[in-house]
Amino acid sequence: MAHVLGQNQYGKAENRIVRVYRDSTRHEIKDLNVSVALSGEFDDVHLTGSNANCLPTDTTKNTVYAFAKEHGIESAEAFGITLARHFVDDTPPVHRARIRIEEYSWDRIRTPDNTSRFIGSEEVGHSFVRNGGEVRTSEIVYDGSTVQVISGLKDLVVMNTTNSEFWGYIKDRYTTLKEAYDRILATQVTARWAYSYRGREDETQPNWNRSYSHVRRHLLEAFAETYSYSLQQTLHAMGTRVLNNRAEVDEVRLELPNKHHFLVDLEPFGLKNDNEVYYAADRMYGLIEGTVHREGVVPVIPVA
């Protein structure tokens, strides 16, 4: 019985790319997940192992990053059309290109006028919070006499496109990380905070919804306004900001995975990468954890 090669395609899936526009003090970002699938004259690749008509999937990945620099990303649709046309028009064996793009939107973090800002921050629009995915959490424990309330949030993704450095760390024979004096700082915030409320008859319950809204706001504002030399420093600033502004909160615990963004080497394509095109890595990651609490308070939030 004869066998026939049916429909086939190949490409590089889920190319995570963050494009930062630094043309003004108000930065713009495009955050995409791009998947490329090519179809065409690829029978020999399957039947004989000849790669004469095969464009490597690594090349399709490189093209995505290079086009982000050369053509920019006005919209996901326009970027996808440009990529598809290139793969088909410039590579004869390719007859069909399918580009699938997921776009993750970000909102600017708004901060009020106050004297705690670093000089010039009011002119720099570089702090963003990603839409969607955030989950509000709460844990209530009652032992018959005392109530304990721990509120929180998780999956709150935030990013600073500048005003972050990391240098001066310990270096040994296994250290390969280069010092950074202008880097992207991004994290997916898991925060929990414990209230002083214990449910006594003479106590009035806090306005839980209002408190949550304000704690979230202070976390975001501290992230945006802190010139960071480490994610640990940012963690402490976020927890301190909440305690300084919310009297009903006694303790804040934060888990901040460092969502690394690595500069893509564009030199092989004759392009200079001026802190514009990054590879967003989701694994592996540094995980920074810590508790900030009022003096004299015994921490009650469990360590994960």
C-alpha positions as CSV (number, residue, x, y, z in Angstrom):
1,M,0.0,0.0,0.0
2,A,1.4,3.4,-1.0
3,H,1.9,6.1,1.5
4,V,1.4,9.8,0.8
5,L,2.9,12.8,2.7
6,G,0.0,15.0,3.7
7,Q,-0.3,18.6,4.9
8,N,2.8,19.7,6.7
9,Q,4.3,22.9,8.1
10,Y,7.0,24.0,10.5
11,G,8.4,27.1,12.2
12,K,9.3,28.6,15.5
13,A,6.5,28.8,18.0
14,E,6.0,31.3,20.8
15,N,8.8,33.8,20.2
16,R,8.5,36.1,23.2
17,I,9.5,39.6,22.3
18,V,9.3,42.9,24.1
19,R,9.9,46.0,22.0
20,V,10.6,49.2,23.9
21,Y,10.3,52.6,22.2
22,R,12.5,55.2,23.8
23,D,11.9,58.1,21.4
24,S,10.6,60.4,24.2
25,T,10.5,60.5,27.9
26,R,7.1,58.6,27.8
27,H,8.3,55.1,26.8
28,E,6.0,52.8,24.8
29,I,6.2,49.0,24.8
30,K,4.8,46.2,22.7
31,D,4.7,42.8,24.3
32,L,4.1,39.9,21.8
33,N,4.1,36.2,21.6
34,V,4.8,35.4,17.9
35,S,4.5,31.9,16.3
36,V,5.6,31.3,12.8
37,A,4.5,28.3,10.6
38,L,5.7,27.8,7.0
39,S,4.3,25.5,4.3
40,G,5.7,24.9,0.8
41,E,8.1,22.7,-1.1
42,F,9.2,20.6,1.8
43,D,8.6,17.0,0.5
44,D,12.3,16.2,0.3
45,V,12.9,17.4,3.8
46,H,10.5,14.7,5.0
47,L,11.1,11.9,2.4
48,T,14.9,12.1,1.8
49,G,16.3,14.2,4.6
50,S,17.5,16.9,2.2
51,N,17.5,20.3,3.8
52,A,18.1,22.2,0.6
53,N,14.6,23.9,0.8
54,C,14.5,24.2,4.6
55,L,14.8,27.6,6.2
56,P,15.9,26.9,9.8
57,T,13.4,27.6,12.5
58,D,16.2,29.5,14.3
59,T,16.2,31.9,11.3
60,T,12.5,32.5,11.6
61,K,13.1,33.4,15.3
62,N,15.9,35.7,14.4
63,T,13.8,37.4,11.7
64,V,11.1,38.2,14.3
65,Y,13.6,40.0,16.5
66,A,15.3,41.8,13.6
67,F,12.1,43.0,12.1
68,A,11.0,44.4,15.5
69,K,14.0,46.6,15.2
70,E,14.0,47.3,11.5
71,H,10.2,47.8,11.0
72,G,8.9,48.4,14.5
73,I,5.6,47.1,15.8
74,E,2.8,49.6,15.1
75,S,0.2,46.8,15.5
76,A,0.3,43.0,15.8
77,E,-1.6,42.7,12.5
78,A,0.8,45.0,10.5
79,F,3.8,43.3,12.0
80,G,2.4,39.8,11.1
81,I,1.7,40.9,7.5
82,T,5.3,42.2,7.1
83,L,6.7,38.9,8.5
84,A,4.5,36.7,6.3
85,R,5.2,38.6,3.2
86,H,9.0,38.4,3.8
87,F,9.0,34.6,4.4
88,V,7.0,33.9,1.2
89,D,8.3,36.6,-1.1
90,D,12.0,36.2,-0.1
91,T,12.2,32.4,0.3
92,P,11.1,30.6,-2.9
93,P,10.4,27.2,-1.4
94,V,8.0,28.8,1.1
95,H,4.5,29.1,-0.3
96,R,2.5,29.9,2.8
97,A,3.3,31.5,6.1
98,R,1.1,31.6,9.1
99,I,1.9,34.1,11.8
100,R,0.0,33.8,15.1
101,I,0.5,36.7,17.6
102,E,-0.7,37.2,21.1
103,E,-0.4,40.7,22.5
104,Y,-0.2,41.5,26.1
105,S,-1.3,45.0,26.9
106,W,0.2,47.3,29.6
107,D,-1.2,50.4,31.3
108,R,0.9,53.2,32.7
109,I,1.3,53.3,36.5
110,R,-0.1,56.7,37.6
111,T,1.7,58.3,40.6
112,P,0.4,61.4,42.5
113,D,2.5,64.5,43.0
114,N,4.5,64.1,46.2
115,T,7.9,65.0,47.6
116,S,9.1,61.3,47.8
117,R,9.7,61.1,44.0
118,F,13.2,61.0,42.7
119,I,14.2,64.2,40.8
120,G,12.8,64.2,37.3
121,S,10.5,61.3,37.7
122,E,7.5,63.4,36.7
123,E,9.0,63.6,33.2
124,V,9.6,59.8,32.8
125,G,6.8,57.5,31.7
126,H,8.6,54.2,32.1
127,S,6.5,52.3,34.5
128,F,3.7,49.9,33.4
129,V,1.3,47.3,34.8
130,R,0.1,44.5,32.6
131,N,-3.7,44.2,32.1
132,G,-5.4,41.0,33.2
133,G,-4.3,38.0,35.2
134,E,-4.3,39.6,38.7
135,V,-6.1,37.6,41.4
136,R,-7.2,39.0,44.7
137,T,-6.7,36.7,47.7
138,S,-7.8,36.5,51.3
139,E,-7.3,34.1,54.2
140,I,-9.5,34.3,57.3
141,V,-8.7,32.3,60.4
142,Y,-11.0,32.3,63.5
143,D,-10.2,30.2,66.6
144,G,-13.4,31.0,68.5
145,S,-12.0,34.2,70.1
146,T,-9.7,35.8,67.6
147,V,-10.0,36.6,63.9
148,Q,-6.9,36.8,61.7
149,V,-7.2,38.3,58.2
150,I,-4.5,38.0,55.6
151,S,-5.4,39.7,52.3
152,G,-3.3,39.7,49.1
153,L,-2.9,39.5,45.4
154,K,-1.0,37.4,42.9
155,D,-0.1,37.5,39.3
156,L,0.2,41.3,39.2
157,V,2.8,41.8,36.4
158,V,4.8,45.1,36.5
159,M,7.7,46.5,34.5
160,N,10.1,49.4,34.7
161,T,11.9,49.9,31.3
162,T,14.7,51.9,32.9
163,N,15.9,53.3,36.3
164,S,17.1,49.9,37.4
165,E,20.7,48.7,37.8
166,F,22.5,45.7,39.2
167,W,26.2,45.7,39.9
168,G,28.8,45.4,42.6
169,Y,27.8,41.8,43.5
170,I,30.0,38.9,44.6
171,K,32.0,37.4,41.7
172,D,33.6,34.0,41.8
173,R,34.9,31.5,39.2
174,Y,31.3,30.6,38.3
175,T,30.0,34.2,37.7
176,T,29.2,35.1,34.1
177,L,26.5,37.7,34.7
178,K,27.5,41.1,33.4
179,E,27.0,44.2,35.5
180,A,24.0,46.2,34.3
181,Y,23.6,50.0,34.7
182,D,20.3,50.4,32.7
183,R,18.1,47.3,32.6
184,I,14.5,46.3,32.5
185,L,13.1,45.4,35.9
186,A,10.0,43.2,35.7
187,T,8.3,40.9,38.2
188,Q,5.0,39.1,38.9
189,V,4.0,40.3,42.3
190,T,2.5,38.0,44.9
191,A,1.7,40.1,48.0
192,R,0.1,39.2,51.2
193,W,-0.6,41.6,54.1
194,A,-1.8,41.0,57.6
195,Y,-4.3,43.3,59.4
196,S,-4.2,44.4,63.0
197,Y,-7.9,43.7,63.3
198,R,-8.6,40.8,65.6
199,G,-12.5,40.8,65.7
200,R,-13.0,42.0,69.2
201,E,-16.3,43.5,70.2
202,D,-14.9,46.9,70.6
203,E,-13.2,46.8,67.1
204,T,-14.7,48.1,63.9
205,Q,-13.9,46.2,60.8
206,P,-11.8,48.0,58.2
207,N,-13.3,48.8,54.9
208,W,-11.8,45.8,53.2
209,N,-12.4,46.8,49.6
210,R,-11.1,50.3,50.1
211,S,-8.0,48.9,52.0
212,Y,-7.3,46.4,49.2
213,S,-7.5,49.1,46.6
214,H,-5.1,51.4,48.5
215,V,-2.6,48.7,49.3
216,R,-2.5,47.7,45.7
217,R,-2.0,51.4,44.7
218,H,0.9,51.9,47.2
219,L,2.6,48.7,45.9
220,L,2.5,50.0,42.4
221,E,3.5,53.5,43.2
222,A,6.5,52.3,45.2
223,F,7.6,50.0,42.3
224,A,7.3,52.9,39.9
225,E,9.0,55.5,42.0
226,T,12.0,53.5,43.3
227,Y,15.3,53.9,41.5
228,S,16.3,50.3,41.9
229,Y,19.8,48.8,42.5
230,S,18.3,45.4,43.2
231,L,14.9,43.7,43.3
232,Q,15.5,43.2,47.1
233,Q,15.6,47.0,47.5
234,T,12.4,47.4,45.5
235,L,10.7,44.7,47.7
236,H,11.6,46.6,50.8
237,A,10.4,49.9,49.4
238,M,7.0,48.4,48.4
239,G,6.4,46.9,51.8
240,T,7.5,50.0,53.6
241,R,5.3,52.2,51.4
242,V,2.2,50.1,52.5
243,L,3.0,50.3,56.2
244,N,3.7,54.0,56.0
245,N,0.3,54.7,54.5
246,R,-2.1,52.0,55.8
247,A,-2.4,52.0,59.6
248,E,-4.6,48.9,59.6
249,V,-1.8,46.8,58.1
250,D,0.9,45.3,60.4
251,E,2.9,43.2,58.0
252,V,3.5,42.8,54.3
253,R,5.1,39.7,52.6
254,L,6.2,39.8,49.0
255,E,7.3,37.2,46.6
256,L,8.9,38.7,43.5
257,P,10.2,36.5,40.7
258,N,12.7,38.4,38.5
259,K,11.2,38.2,35.0
260,H,14.5,38.5,33.2
261,H,14.7,40.4,29.9
262,F,17.9,39.8,28.0
263,L,19.1,42.0,25.1
264,V,19.1,40.2,21.8
265,D,22.4,40.1,19.9
266,L,21.5,41.8,16.6
267,E,25.1,42.3,15.3
268,P,24.9,39.1,13.1
269,F,22.2,41.0,11.1
270,G,24.2,44.3,10.9
271,L,21.9,45.9,13.5
272,K,22.7,47.8,16.7
273,N,20.5,47.0,19.7
274,D,20.3,50.2,21.7
275,N,18.3,48.7,24.6
276,E,15.3,48.2,22.3
277,V,14.8,44.5,21.5
278,Y,14.7,41.9,24.3
279,Y,14.1,38.3,24.8
280,A,11.7,37.8,27.7
281,A,12.6,34.7,29.6
282,D,10.0,33.0,31.8
283,R,12.3,30.2,33.2
284,M,14.6,30.0,35.0
285,Y,14.2,33.1,37.3
286,G,15.5,34.6,40.4
287,L,12.9,34.5,43.2
288,I,13.1,37.3,45.8
289,E,11.0,36.9,49.0
290,G,10.8,39.0,52.1
291,T,8.6,40.4,54.9
292,V,8.4,43.9,56.1
293,H,6.5,44.4,59.4
294,R,6.1,47.0,62.1
295,E,8.5,47.0,65.0
296,G,7.2,44.9,67.9
297,V,4.8,42.9,65.7
298,V,5.3,39.1,65.5
299,P,5.0,38.1,61.8
300,V,2.1,35.7,61.1
301,I,2.2,35.3,57.3
302,P,3.5,31.9,56.5
303,V,6.7,31.6,54.5
304,A,6.0,29.7,51.3
